[in-house]
Structure formats: structure tokens, C-alpha cells
């Protein structure tokens, strides 16, 4: 296996479904980070037929599945459920994510902690730790890593890791989130986390809008982060998460696939 592999998040491009495998291969990438799907749509990737379509395309195009994002959890599921129905939903989503990752041989489940799912204070941090312990216990039997991607400070994340205290819990790092959400230096944060990071999103943007600039052309300290990636000896997936399908990045003047091709070239040249 390569020391560094380059992928793309499934939700960042106009191609939907198993065809994302072909798109990634044709773009010169090594793989894709998949999304479990929305709970309101019955978590499509839990269906064995849907999984087979993805796995067939994966084999056909020779790409890897870097991780499995559970983006539907961004709808207030990490905090304690307000009723029994929400508690059942949360348990079902967690169990489904772990089982899907194991069935598709995906090594990492990524839980986003933003917007309605953000950890806003110390009390919520303690509650989130309970959630992640539960997730890790489910995932440990399947040899799956559970990770949190969040905009919290280094100190808060280190406390979260200490409270969770499970060998299969890690941090999912994003090169722009610290800058956009709190004005922090993402390179300094990555250096502080070191081997606590299991996977990395790369994107760039402005103070007004994230994910809208080619890598290195925005505020996200991409080149500094690249240097830190080398310093800490990180090995694994680096996953593109720019929104190639959305304005102002994608306009009538910009071809979305050309934008992606430019970022792939920047990524590979940076780490050549």
C-alpha cells in the first residue's frame, strides 16, 4: 500500500452513486470516502444490493474506499436523545454505519460534529464522549476505527480523546475547518495532534465561504499543512473536500471537472 493515498468525498461532486468510483479513477485519484446516506432515505448504503453496486464498481476501476462518513448524524444525534424514538434512531444509525463499514471493508467511520451536532460546551463534550464510547464498543468487534471531525480546539479534542479512552477512537482532521470556524492555524493544530489523526480532509476557501478555492489559493494554510503531514510522518488517505459542484467555485465560466483535475494535480505535485 502507498504511504499516501488520495481520494475525494462522495458528496463534493455531481456524480452520484456507484459511478463515483469511475469518476475518481478517471480523475487520477486512488479512492473515495463514501457517505452512509440520510436516515430519511433509509440509509441507502445499508442495502446489500446498493453495496454490491459500489463494490462491483470499486473492483472494476481499482479504487479504494477510504472511509465512511455518517453525515446524517449532523442532525442532533450525538447529544442525548430527547425521546425514546430518537434514541432508537441513534442506535440504529450507529449500528448500521459499523456493519456497513465492516461489510465493505472500510476502515474508518467518520462522525461529523458541526451545526446541529456541534459540541458547544464542556457538559456537551462529556455527553459526546459517552456517545463515542458506545460507538467504539460497537466498532471494536468489527476492527473499525470511529473518528470525530469537529471545529473544537486542541485542548478540547485532547480531553475528548481522554474521556472516550478507547483504542479505536481517533480524530478526523480537516485543513480548513479550524480556520473557518475559529480563525485557528490548522498547521499548528495538526502538528499538535500528530498520530491521533486517522485521516485528513483537504479543502480551501475564504473567511466568507469554505470549500470554494483551489488548494493553496485560499486561507486554509494548505502548504503549511502539507509540510506538517511530512513532519509527523502521516501515512494514509488525504481526501479532497472542495465543493466542485457549487457556486461561487463552480460557475458558468468554470468546468467542475476541470477544477477537480486542477486540485488533483496540486495535491500530487505537493506530495511528489
PENOR-V693172 format. One record per pair of residues at least 4 apart in sequence whose C-alpha atoms are under 8 Angstrom apart, sorted by the first residue. I is the first residue (numbers start at 1). J is the second residue. Records with the same first field share a line. If there is no record, write none. Layout:
I=J ; J
//
This chain:
2=236
3=235 ; 236
4=234 ; 235 ; 236 ; 237 ; 238
5=30 ; 31 ; 236 ; 237 ; 238
6=29 ; 30 ; 31 ; 237 ; 238 ; 239 ; 240
7=24 ; 29 ; 30 ; 31 ; 32 ; 33 ; 66 ; 237 ; 238 ; 239 ; 240
8=12 ; 24 ; 29 ; 31 ; 32 ; 33 ; 239 ; 240 ; 241
9=32 ; 33 ; 34 ; 239 ; 240 ; 241
10=16 ; 20 ; 32 ; 33 ; 34 ; 35
11=35
12=241 ; 242 ; 243 ; 244 ; 245
13=243 ; 244 ; 245 ; 256
14=245
15=19 ; 20 ; 23
16=20
17=54
18=22 ; 53 ; 54 ; 57
19=23 ; 54 ; 57
20=24 ; 32
21=25 ; 31 ; 32 ; 54 ; 57 ; 58 ; 61 ; 63
22=26 ; 57 ; 61
23=27
24=28 ; 29 ; 30 ; 31 ; 32 ; 63
25=29 ; 30 ; 31 ; 61 ; 62 ; 63
27=260 ; 261 ; 264
28=264
29=63 ; 264
30=63 ; 64
31=63 ; 64 ; 65 ; 66
32=63 ; 64 ; 65 ; 66 ; 67 ; 239
33=65 ; 66 ; 67 ; 68 ; 69 ; 239
34=65 ; 66 ; 67 ; 68 ; 69
35=45 ; 68 ; 69 ; 70 ; 71
36=43 ; 44 ; 45 ; 46 ; 68 ; 69 ; 70 ; 71 ; 72 ; 97
37=41 ; 42 ; 43 ; 44 ; 45 ; 70 ; 71 ; 72
38=42 ; 43 ; 44 ; 71 ; 72
39=43 ; 72 ; 93
43=47
44=50
45=50 ; 51 ; 100
46=50 ; 51 ; 96 ; 97 ; 100
47=51
48=52
49=53
50=54
51=55 ; 104
52=56
53=57
54=58
55=59 ; 104
56=60
57=61
58=62 ; 63 ; 64 ; 65
59=63
65=106
66=106 ; 107 ; 108 ; 237
67=101 ; 106 ; 107 ; 108 ; 109 ; 110
68=97 ; 101 ; 106 ; 108 ; 109 ; 110
69=109 ; 110 ; 111 ; 112
70=97 ; 109 ; 110 ; 111 ; 112
71=111 ; 112
73=77 ; 78 ; 93 ; 111 ; 112 ; 117
74=112 ; 113 ; 114 ; 115 ; 116 ; 117 ; 118
75=115 ; 116 ; 117
76=116 ; 117 ; 118
77=81 ; 86 ; 90 ; 117
78=90 ; 117 ; 127 ; 128 ; 131
79=117 ; 124 ; 127 ; 128 ; 131
80=87 ; 127
81=86 ; 87 ; 90
82=86 ; 87
83=87
84=88
85=89
86=90
87=91
88=92
89=93
90=94
91=95
92=96
93=97
94=98 ; 135
95=99 ; 135 ; 138
96=100
97=101 ; 109
98=102 ; 109 ; 138 ; 139 ; 142 ; 144
99=103 ; 142
100=104
101=105 ; 106 ; 107 ; 108 ; 109 ; 144
102=106 ; 107 ; 142 ; 143 ; 144
106=144
107=143 ; 144 ; 145
108=144 ; 145 ; 146 ; 147
109=144 ; 145 ; 146 ; 147
110=146 ; 147 ; 148 ; 149 ; 172
111=146 ; 147 ; 148 ; 149
112=117 ; 148 ; 149 ; 150
113=117 ; 118 ; 119 ; 148 ; 149 ; 150 ; 151
114=118 ; 119 ; 150 ; 151
118=150
119=124 ; 125 ; 128 ; 152
120=124 ; 125
121=125
122=126
123=127
124=128
125=129 ; 156 ; 160
126=130 ; 160 ; 163
127=131
128=132
129=133 ; 160 ; 161 ; 163 ; 164
130=134 ; 164
131=135
132=136 ; 146 ; 164 ; 169
133=137 ; 164 ; 165 ; 166
134=138
135=139 ; 146
136=140 ; 145 ; 146 ; 166 ; 168 ; 169
137=141
138=142
139=143 ; 144 ; 145 ; 146 ; 168
140=144 ; 145 ; 168
144=168
145=168 ; 169 ; 170
146=168 ; 169 ; 170
147=169 ; 170 ; 171 ; 172 ; 198
148=170 ; 171 ; 172
149=171 ; 172 ; 173 ; 174
150=172 ; 173 ; 177
151=177 ; 178 ; 181 ; 182
152=156 ; 157 ; 178
153=157
154=158 ; 189 ; 192 ; 193
155=159
156=160
157=161 ; 171
158=162
159=163
160=164
161=165 ; 166 ; 169 ; 170
164=169
165=169
170=196 ; 197 ; 198
171=196 ; 197 ; 198 ; 199
172=197 ; 198 ; 199 ; 200 ; 201
173=190 ; 197 ; 198 ; 199 ; 200 ; 201
174=178 ; 186 ; 200 ; 201 ; 202 ; 203
175=179 ; 186 ; 187 ; 200 ; 201 ; 202 ; 203 ; 204 ; 220 ; 221 ; 222 ; 225
176=180 ; 186 ; 202 ; 203 ; 204 ; 205 ; 210 ; 219 ; 220 ; 221
177=181 ; 186
178=182 ; 183 ; 184 ; 185 ; 186
179=183 ; 184 ; 185 ; 186 ; 219 ; 220
180=206 ; 207 ; 210 ; 220
184=189
185=189 ; 220 ; 221
186=190 ; 220 ; 221 ; 225
187=191 ; 221 ; 222 ; 224 ; 225 ; 228
188=192
189=193
190=194 ; 197 ; 225 ; 228 ; 229
191=228 ; 232
193=197
194=232 ; 234
195=232 ; 234
198=236
199=236 ; 237 ; 238 ; 239
200=237 ; 238 ; 239
201=238 ; 239 ; 240 ; 241
202=215 ; 222 ; 238 ; 239 ; 240 ; 241 ; 242
203=210 ; 211 ; 213 ; 214 ; 215 ; 220 ; 222 ; 240 ; 241 ; 242
204=210 ; 211 ; 212 ; 213 ; 214 ; 215 ; 216 ; 217 ; 218 ; 219 ; 220 ; 222 ; 242
205=209 ; 210 ; 211 ; 212 ; 213 ; 214 ; 217 ; 218 ; 219 ; 220
206=210 ; 211 ; 212 ; 213 ; 218 ; 219
207=219
211=241 ; 242 ; 243 ; 249
212=242 ; 243 ; 244 ; 247 ; 248 ; 249
213=217 ; 218 ; 242 ; 249
214=218 ; 242 ; 259 ; 262 ; 263
215=222 ; 263 ; 266 ; 267
216=220 ; 221 ; 222 ; 223
221=225
222=226
223=227 ; 270
224=228
225=229
226=230 ; 270 ; 271
227=231
228=232
229=233 ; 234
230=234
243=249
244=249 ; 250 ; 256 ; 257 ; 259 ; 260
245=249 ; 250 ; 256
246=250 ; 251
247=251
249=254
250=254 ; 255 ; 256
251=255
254=258 ; 259
255=259
256=260
257=261
258=262
259=263
260=264
261=265
262=266
263=267
264=268
265=269
266=270
267=271
268=272
//
